[in-house]
């Protein structure tokens, strides 16, 4: 892996003294020239899942002069492959980075044999248990001086579940648009849950939930619910083109049922969390419910909320003014 170190070092020399290294102007060429080679240079590893039934895929970038280690936990239907720009920025701000793909998605084994694009889970508790497995098997043996956690969307809900149930070594935690309650609009939450449960009882648990389908590589940028940055949207689509094995279309009925069963329990026990937490809220979020994030910021003793009023769900793939401000606040929070 010696060549990887020299590649990372060479990239680092050209890293400009800005919060984000890759502005939207000429983004495609910069992403191909900087981010994709950096992502390829990461050390891939596997670790055993909490129930020891499978191996989950991870990646690490160990900085020779690290300020600390940031563990990045991604969201539903995502992959570490999608986070190359974030890894690149965090590394070049002096941090080591470790991330992984949840069971059933990304580069980890998918769980629906009839259609690998369906996101499936049979027990939502296992997500937090797998995060704990990563901590015990990979993070703690690394003897890193300072540990931080950065989690997005479903990953934010998983991180909170983890903090409620396990002993945490993390000195600070940032949650980007954490999933504490799914937005079921235009259907009332109770009705949506009853319908999903009915489908599960009918034996359709591993089928797509209502409105979900296979990934459409021609899906237009207009009307998407995750970002208002066309440049970053197109980069994400390019990642899926070159890594079709990691693509997911959407969640199954089982996944939705499990998420709607577990998130009320997570919300109920937030006051047990002692970690220092920064919650980043997307003002234009259409995927998760913002009022629950606001309540969480008052229920968790050492939490505070910061709202990005013009952001869609994925704050860290948003337009430069939003993303730069968010990344700056994350780094400031971890540095203090």
Buried (B, 14 or more C-beta within 10 A) or exposed (E): EEEBEEBBEEBBEEBEEBBBBBBBEEBEEBBEBBBBBBBEBBEEBBBBBBEEEBBBBBBBBBBEEBBBBBBBBBBBBBBBBBBBBBBBBBBBBBBBBBBBBBBBBBBBBBBBEEBBBBBBBBBBBBBBBBBBBBBBBBBEEEEBEBBBBBBBBBBBBBBBBBBBBBEBBBBBBBBBBBBBBBBBEEEEBEEBBEBBBEBBEEEBBBBBBEEBEBBEEEEEEEEBEBBBBBBBBBBBBBBBEEBEEBBBBBBBBBBBBBBBBBBEEBBEBBEEBEBBBBBBBBEBBEBBBBEBBBBBBEBBEEBEBBBBEEBBBBBBBBBBEBBBBBBBBBBEBBEE
